[in-house]
Amino acid sequence: MKWLSFFRTIQAKVIIIYVLLILIAMQLIGVYFVSAMKNSLTSNFTTDLQERAELMSVLAAKTLAGGSDAEENPVDSLQVMVNNLFNLDGAEIQVLDATGRVLTTSLSSQADYVGNKNTQTVVSRALQGIRDNEENILDDDGIRKKVVAKPVIHNGKIVGAIYIVASMSELYETMQWINNIFISGILLALGLTAILGVILSHTITHPIKELTKHARAVAEGRFTEKTPVFGSDEIGQLSQAFNYMTGRLREALSQNEEEKEKLASILTNMSDGVIATDEAGRVILMNRRAGQMLGVEGEELAGREIAALLGLDDKEAEALARGEGSDSKLLEVAPREGDPALMMRVTFTPIHRRDTGITGTIAVLQDVTEQEKLEASRREFVANVSHELRTPLTTIKSYTEALEDGALEDRQMAPRFVHVIQNETGRMIRLVTDLLHLSRLDSKEAALRRQQVDIVEMLEDVEDRFSFQMQQKGITAIIDVKAGVSKGMLDRDGIDQVLDNLISNALKYTPDGGTITMEAALTEQGMLSLSVSDTGIGIPKKDLDRIFERFYRVDKARTRNMGGTGLGLSIAREMVRAHGGSISLQSELEKGTKVTFTLPLVVEGGESA
């Protein structure tokens, strides 16, 4: 990683570029030089062979034409000429007659070829009178060789040919030696270039590193440090300008801090939350109240986008960025995961700057959670009451009109219509009674009349009140009183109403032959725990959280037909709370329901039972 970071620096880039320039220049020069040297050596070597072959063809012409002394064998004469006059290292010279037959050769190892025909292409061309015959070959040992063939002409007649094969190994060794010298020179030059590049780059990068170090210091708020000036060149002028900028920035920030402290003092004492953002919608300023409402600290808000913070959708965020979101919006925001959501009215005001446009937004947050809850409760309550009263009133009106239209004279239909009107009237009376009871509990007007109550007797009285209905449905009632439960200071009428509501619900939703159990026990905290459980149809899991809400029914049509008002569990909860206790419900579909409520068990004298 350290090496990778080094190669990203200017110093490394300068060294690499400097070395690459030298390397490319020397490579170009070397390629040209080596290529020229190779061409020159090859050309000289070929020319030398051509000249030797030409001279040999002139000297051998008379002998091959039969013009030598009769006493001397022509072949011996040619052999002496080849061995003594034209002996080349690593070369073979053959003298051929007009038919291409080898008369003599310079190599004793090739003596077997004497008398055989040389069928090489260059030989055939030479015997045809073509003088420019040469080619490069690679022998079985991998040695490059040059082949030259010249025709031997006497009095305008081709009397033979000279065939020369010369090894080019010395030539290529010379070229390899030159290449090695050149490569050594390149490596030496690159080493010196790298050293010079390091020195050169250091003179450039050292002032830049100093400037970077002091720039970080300024970014961290240390404005007293100054950048050293190493000269009057461009980097030195940059260092002077940086020092001047640091001084001006220190003055500007000092003034900005004063203004910021004044603004922070004002914002801290505001009862509403205030958030300021930049043109990109990122939070740059907020007061403590806004942090409390959003459930985060000021440091956590800085830099975050207000659209994500307040849960705005993309369309609202774009409108806010264009300065079109100046209207008030009612938002639901959860300060922290698991905390109840807050209802906040947020008013956005864009900040305009001349010749710049929108440079930010001011958002004012008002907590209207309680107001919205009260308003929602009021609307829901009015809607529920209206709905519950409208149904029986509509029924009564319909049957009354039917009676008025002549059904009263019908002795079979009239009693049925009157019975329906009586049932609906009783239902409205129960509803109004329950509403009045709830109203008294909500307003704390219904004072508890505590008295010493025998718990076992109270449960047995409840069983007696519903014994007839249980017998009709074949339901078994069980009373289970644990050890230690005897008496307590309770409002007997209120607790009887709670138990009656629970038993009534259990009877409605428990099929024939079921079981209803009333249980009394003491908790570890010394509280009285009363529970009513049944083996009925149970309650879906999705409805458990809302089961104690007013007018909430799991099966509205069925509950209404059974005469329920939807207020029984709400009244039970309020009565238990009035006693200082709590109530809970557990249920599973097709397995039954269990409602448990706990009450402070206080006997005379304030002692726990």
Disulfide bonds with the S-S distance in Angstrom:
none
